[in-house]
Amino acid sequence: MQKTLIASTFALLALTTSAMAEKVKFEYWYGLTGQLGDQVQATCDRFNASQDKYEISCVSQGDYATALQNTIAAFRAKKHPTIVQGVEVSAPDLMLSGQVYPAYKLMEDHGFDINWDSYFPGIANYYADSQGRLWSMPFNSSTAMMYWNVDAYKSIGRDEAPKTWEEYETVLRELKEAGSACPAGYAPSSWVDLEQFSMVHGEPIATKNNGYDGLDAEVVFNTTLHAKHMKDIKRWIDEGLLLIKTRETGLSTRDAFAAGECAHYFGSIASHQAVTEQVGEGFLWDVAMLPVYEGTERKNSVVGGASLWTLSGKTDEQYRGAAEYFQFLAKPESAEFWSTVTGYIPVTDEGFDYLVKKGFYDERPYKGREKAIESLTYSPVTPLTRGIRLGNFVQIRAEWTSQMQAVLSGQKTPQEALDDAAKRSNTILRKFERTYNGKTLP
């Protein structure tokens, strides 16, 4: 009897050990660090705790660029992850790589019913093909906002953020006349100054509907309203209305705003949580949509951040695990968790409505973040406001930034810098076009 009991116990232990060993494991490489990286890890821990069949291993690669570089290198050794986090403008590079298992197909193949129509168009179109099918799962999503110091505005008799750039200039002058040493901090940002600016004004960044209609697109941002805007920014700097703020010279634009040094900061809604934690007690501040020039019919802004891409070369069980993880992230409860611990916004109207009904945006520290959704959904998406689909756009961002630094140092005029940035950017695009000669965007 005792021998039978012992044998049964060992058999049970063997079965338990076998079941544990059979847990399907797969990797996810992401490009965030610090507090945001910790919260990505938390989503993985929550998924692992929610079921016992799959185990996702989430590994930070430091930043978005490194995550993709390491993934490319790992492919050669067949040690790449199942999922990689790709910055929004990397979509054409990944779509044409031939190494992606499209999200819509992954979910369809494994029997998951995702309401793709629930994804906000200002987010979904960045990652969708010409048929509107999502190739990656939107994840950490944001858009650009204007942060403004409510107390500083009260000192000049104002209680609302400017809706136009002309009014913004007036506010800057009033603040300076009232004694403000820094009406606004400034540091060149392609994402804010070029990309989001062009979207809300309905202005092209490139031909071929910003690259969506062909690899032979050329940038034209040196000929649009963007050129006027950069000239205005340089003039405001020269007149002491904007002060250059970078970490290299002291405080970043965000830190200078949170410290009460500068009355404005332009940046991601994802910074809302960080600003909340940085500001002193009693500091009144808010966020608003980006201004537009007078006479402009405002359009929707677009997504910033990144999405999750499934890569080829994995087992069907690992793909099912990835699909389960995506399904987990698509739940409203996951949207609530992610929006609570970060400044990122829900990516679906289902997730947003869930938070609204719970009163999520009614009180600080979350009050104001709903304005990012208002900005993303301000107008129906047009061919020019769905996003940017230009190859190697990370390099184009770098070229733009380099040229704007030349403006700030007095080496070039804004127009000279933009002309040079456009010329260099088109060289980058022609190289990308040659790399994928004969291919077309999906």
N, C-alpha and C positions, 0 to 999 in steps of 0.2 A: 504493500500500500504506500509506504514511505517512498520507495523507489519510483512508483508511478507518479506520486506528487512531485518529486524532484524533477522527473523527466518532463512532466507537464509544465512546470515552472520554467525550465530551460527552453522548452519549445515556445512558450509565451514570450520570454525575453528575446528569443531569436526572431520571432515575428515582429516584435516591437522595434528591435534594432533594424530589421530589414525595412520596416515601414519608414523609419526615420531616415535610413540611407537612401530610400527611393524618392525623397523630396526633390523635386525638380529645381535646380539652381540656374540662375541666369544673372548676367551683369548689366549694370546701367552706369554709364560714365556721364558725369555732369560737369558744368563749367562754373559753378558758384562756390564761394568760400565764406568764411566767417559766419555771421548769424544766418544769412540766407542759405549757405551750404548746410548748416546744422538743421534747418527746417526741411531741406530736400531729404536729408537722411531720416528725418522724422516721418515723412510720408512713406518712406520705404519700411520703416519699423512698423508703422500702422498697418500697412498692407500685409506684412509678414504675420502680424498678430491677428489679422482678420480671417485667416484661413491656414490650413496645415498641409497643403499640397505643394505650394511653390515657395521658394526663398529667393528674393531679389537681393543682390549684393550691389550696393550703390557706392561709387568711388569718385571723389572729387578729383578733377584734373587741373584745378587751379583757375582756369578761365575758359571761355568759349573757344577761342582760337586753339589753345593747347588741347582741349578735349577732342577737336576734330583732327588736329595734327597727330595726336597719339593714336587715334582710331585708325587713321590711314596707315601709320607705321605698323599697328597691330594686325591689320589685314594681311600684310605680307607674311606674318608668322602664324596666321590663322588663330590669333588670340584676341580678336576684337570682341567688344561687348555685343549683347543683343540689342541694347538701346543706347543711343547717344543723344545728348542734349545739343541742339544746333541753334545758333543765333538766327534771328528771323531772316536776315539778308543772305544766309547761306543756302536758302531753299533751291535756287537754280543749280548750284554746285552739287548738292546732294541728289536732286532729281535726275541729273544727267550722269551721275557717277556709275549707274548700273549696279549699285550695291545696296539699294534700298528696297525693303518690302513695304509698299505703301500702306499707310494706316487703314484706309478705307477697305483695302483688300484683306489685310490681316484680320480685321474685325469680322468681315463678311465670311471669310474662309473658316473662322472658328465659331460661327454661330452667334455672334454678339450683335444685338440690335441697338445701334447708337443713333440718337436723333441728331443727325448732322445739321439739320436746319436750325437747331437751337444755338449753334455757335454764332456769335456776333460776326456779321459780314466784314467789319473792319479788322477782325482777327483772322477769320477763316480764309479770306481771299489771299492772304500772304502765303498760305501753305497749300492752296488748292490748285489742281490742274485746270486745263481749259474746259473741262466738263464739270467743274465745281466739286471734284472729289478730293478730300483731304489726304495728302501724302504723309502728314505727320500729325501728332496730337498736340494741339495748343496746350501750353502748360503755364510757365511763368510769364504772364502777359501784363503789359502796362501801356501807357501812352503819355505824351508830354503835357505838362501843366505849368501854369504860372503860380508860384507861391508868393504870397504878399503879406506884409506886416500890417495887421489891422490897426495896431496902436499908432504906427507911423502915419497911416492914412487919416486917423482921427485928428492928428496934429495939424493937418492941412484941410480939415473940414470935409473929408471924404469918407464914405462908408461902403463903396462898391469898387470892385476891380475894373480897370479899363477894358472895354470891349474892342477898341481899335488901337493900332500902333500910334496914331496921331494923339489919342488921348493919353496913351502910355507916356509919350514924350512930355506932354503937359504935366503929368503927375511927377515925372522925374525932375522937371524944372521947379515945380512947387516944393518938392522935398528938399532940393538943394538950397532954395531960397529960405526955407525954414530952418536951415542949419544942418541938414543931413550930410555926413561926410561920405556916405556911400548910398546914393539912391537905389542902385542896383549893382550886384556883382556880375561879372561876365567872364566866361571862358569859352573859346570856340567849341561848338558841338555840331557836328554834321547831322546827328539825329534830330536835334531841336531846330537849328538854324536853317538847315537845308531840307531835310526829309519831311519832318512834321509841318514846317512852315509851308512847303510846297503843297502838301496834301490839303491843309485847311483852306488854302487859297485856290485849289483846283488847278494848280500850275504844273506843267510837266517837268520832270527831272531829266527824262530822256525821251527819244523818239520811240516809235513802236509801242506806245502806251506804257512807257516806263519799262520796256523790255519784255513785256508779257507776250507781244506778238512776233518776236523774233530775236535771234542772237545777233543780228546785224544792227542793233540799236546803237544810238550815239547820244551821249549826254548833251543837254542844252541848257543846263542851269545857269550858265554865264550870260544867257540872253533873256531870262525871265524876270519876274518881280523879285526873285531872290537876289539879283544883283543890286537892285535898289535897297533892299533890306540890309545887305552887308555894308553898303555905303552909309546908310543911316546909323548902323551900329558903330562904325568907325567914327562918324561925326559925333555921336553921343559920348564916345570914349574921349575924343579930343576936347570936348566941352566939359568934361568932368562929371557927366551924368551917369556914366558907367565906370566902374573900377575893375581892373583885371584882378581876378581872384583865382589862384591855383594853389595846390598843395606845395608846389615848389617855392612859391613866394610867401607862404604862410597858411592861410585857410582856403579851402575850396569854396566855390560859390555856395554850396549847400551849408557848409559849416559856418561861413560868414553870415548867412541868413539866420541860421539857428542860434548863433551867438548874439543876434540883434545888431550886428555891424552894418549889414546891408538890408534894404527894405524889400528887395525882390530876389527871387531865384527861379530860374527856369530849369526844370528837370522832370524826371520820371515820377509818376504817381507811386511807383514802388518805393520812393524815398520818403513817403508819407510816414511810415512807421519809424524810420530813423530820425526824422525831424521831430516827431512826437517825443521820442526818447531824449533828444538833445536839448530841446528848448527849456528855458527856466520856467519856474512856476509863475503863473500869471501872464505869460507871454501870449498875446492873442495874435493868431495868424490863420490864414485860410488858403485855399487853392481855387484857381479859376481856369477856364479854357484859355488857350493861347489867343492873343489879340489877332485881328486881321486888319488890313488896310481899308480905309474908307472906300466905299463903292464896291467892295468885294462881297460876293454871296458866299457865306461861310459853308465849307464842306466838312465832311467827317475827317477826324484824324485817324491814324492807323496804329497798329500794334507795334510795340517794342518788346524786347525780351527774347524768349526762345520757345522751341517746341521739341517734342520727343520723336526721334526717328528710329524705326526698326531696321536693322541691317541684315543682309543676306548671310547665308552660310551657317545657320543654326538649325537645331532639331525642331520638329513639329511641337514637341512638348514644351520647349523653351518659348516658342512662338505663342503657344496657348497661355503660358505664364505671362508673357508680355501683354497679351490681349486682356487677361484678367486684371493686370495692373492698370492698363488704360481704362478699363471699365470702372475700376475702383476710383480712379482720379476723376471720372466723369460724374460721380455721384454728387448731389448738392451738399451732402455732409462734408465731402472732401473740399469742396469750394469754400465752405465755411471755415474749415481748419486752416486752409492755405491763406485765406484773406485775413484771418485773425492773427496769425503769427508773422505775416509779411505785409508789405504794402501793395502786393499784387492784387489784381482784380479777377472776378469770375470771368470765365471765357464763354459761358453760355447764358442765355436769358433764363433758363431754368435755375441755374445756380444763383444768378442775380436776384430773381424773384423770390427765391427761397430766403435769401438774406434780408431783402426788403420786408417780407412778411414777419420776420423775426425781430424787426426793428434794429437791425445791425448798424444802419447808417444814421440812426437818430441821435446818437450821443458820441462825444469824444471817447476814445481816440480815432474812431472810424468815420465820424461825420466829415463829409467833404469828398470822400473817395468815390462816391457815386457820380461825381461830376466827370470823372474819367469815362464812365460808361456813356454819359450824355455826350461827351466829345466824340467818342468812337461811333456813336449812332446818330450823330447830329443830322446827317442827310443820307439818302440812299447812296450806296457805293457806286462810283462811276469808273470807267476804264482808267482814269488818272488818279483815283483815290483808293484803289484796292491794295496798293503797295508798290514795291520795287522788285523787279525780277532781272537784275543785271549781274552777270557773272563776276566773281572776285570783288564784290562790292565792298568787302572789308578793306581791300587795298584802295579803292576809290575814296572811302571815308578817310583813310590815312593821307592820301594826296590832298584832299580838300583841307584837312586840318593843318598840314604842313604849309600850304599856301596862305591860310588865314594867319598862321603864326608870323609869316613874312609881312603881312599887313600890319599886325600889331607892333612889330619891331621897326616899322617905317621903311622897309625895303621895297614894298610894292603898294600900289593903290589897290583898292578892292577889285576893280575891274581887271587890272593886270593879273592879279592873283587868281581870279575866277577863270580867266581865259587860259592861264597856264594849267590850272587844275582840270579844266575840261579837256585840254589837249592830252595831258597825261592819262586822264581817265579813259579817253577813247582808245589810247594805245593799249591799256589794260583790257578793254573790251574786245579789241581785235585779236589779242593773244588768246583770250578765252574762246572766241569764235573759232579760231584755227584749231584749238585743242579738241573741240567737239564738232569738227567739220563733218557735215553730212547728217548731223543730228538736229532734232527739233525739240523744243520744250514740250512736255506732255500737256 
